[in-house]
Amino acid sequence: MNTKTLSCLGVLATVIALTTAPRAHAQEVPQRGEERPSPQTSPTPPTTPVPRSFQDLDRNADGAISKDEAAVDPPLAQVFGTLDQDADGRLTSEEYAVHARPDNP
């Protein structure tokens, strides 16, 4: 190969390298005294826990939620005694419905 061919190959290799290299310089670095703009994020609304369905909590499908079954839902476990109107240690679907109402604080 002659010198002219080698020179052309060198230029071609440089062009390819420059066009395929990652563009690390694409992000501008803020100058002294300038602030970097913060990424725009939308605020996340506060979440209120959604009560689980009666069927999800009634793991053994006996038609009632026991204290053990209610333990997986801490807010429910906390009010279990209040909801258990007949004090039988189990919540019927009617007793649980009071807890699952959307207007229940």
Number of C-alpha atoms within 10 A of each C-alpha: 5 6 8 9 10 11 11 11 12 12 12 12 11 11 11 11 11 11 9 8 8 9 9 7 7 7 7 8 10 10 8 6 6 8 9 10 7 6 6 6 6 6 6 6 6 6 6 7 8 9 16 13 12 20 14 11 19 19 15 12 11 10 14 21 26 21 16 14 18 21 15 12 14 10 13 20 17 12 12 23 16 13 21 19 13 12 11 10 16 22 25 20 16 13 18 20 16 12 19 18 11 10 7 8 7
